[in-house]
């Protein structure tokens, strides 16, 4: 009988772009175990870019085998966390490392076949299966596993960590969920999806941009990075949802809800909407066509206005994107609102004054659905601004009472 600790870091050892393998498992190799079950397993390794000794690749494959066999020998008891799904279990299991008192008996590890094709090596091993052990996952063990998932830096793990937090908020606090999302995707997506807020013009800058499906990133990380830059682009939003595994149900549901919220101008697969909502969307598109045909105005040229219409005004705007009402003025006795057209709308913010002019314009030109939407937005933003002004006046009054008026 011989025992040893196996620590492989083959990326550094053979200086190739191989995955880091760190196996901290105690294996007791026993050559003669009566009645032990014999199994085989084939390990597939992508061919490295540079010539590598076959013995090093075999050793690398064997280390993967040891880890696979060890994890298969562990029976995890997840009953303390009934909300978690099998997908969550699988992700957490990948980050499990046995403690010092857990050892696995593995005997007769033998390479019985090896072959290769254009892209991969295939190593087939025979081995004696070790006895199964049971790990009761408690709060302490769960905290350790979640910590490893959070710190892995892999986008699949990040998605799973967020989904676990959404599934069972007791396991991942809201501030931790926000921290990991913003640490890896630090532009606009968290505020847009989780807070329902537009904090910067950059968040809507590409909201109406047409993007060919062939130009979209094929992987989850690339799709999320693009979404982080353009969270109000419906094509980008739907693409991110398509990259997520269906088992991450809570995260998919959250993102799908965001996609639905910005899809009022999209008539593709609108079956999820109520009949009344579909009729309203159709009416909005008709009026937008009128703006385009009669006044050569495309709502896509004003991203904030576009998102306001596409989302039916459901997103909160940061105060820096809203300009308060200014005094109406005339020039030579002529009302300046008389010649207003939507082309005069500012591009990077919403002006209460201009929105009031737009409201009159829409009413005059018989576009009642858009007019109602703009009127609601004016009321909401004007109320928000008035409240902030009252708060500021109250704070100023408090200073005056405390320190005297200056």
Buried (B, 14 or more C-beta within 10 A) or exposed (E): EEEEEBEBEBBEEBEBEBEEBEBEBBBBBBEEBEEBEEEEBBBEBEBBEEEBEEEBBBBBBBBBBBBEBBBBBBEBEBEEBEEBBEBBBEBBBBBBBBEEEBBBBBBBBEBEEBEEEEEEBBBBBBBBBBEEEEBEBEEEBBEBBBEBBBEBEBBBBBBBBBBBBBBBEEBBEEEBBBEBBBEBBEBBBBBBBBEBBBBBBBBBBBBBEEBEEEEBBEEBBBBBBBBBBBBBBBBBBBBBBEBBBEBBBBBBEBBBEBBBBBBBBBEEEBEEBEEEEBEBBEBBBEBBEBBEEEEEBEBBEBBBBBBBBBBBBEBBBBEEBBBBBEEEEEEEEEEEBEEBEBEEBEEEBBBBBBBBBBBBBBBEBEBEBBBBBBBEBBEBBBEBBEEEEEEEEEEEEEEEEEEEEE
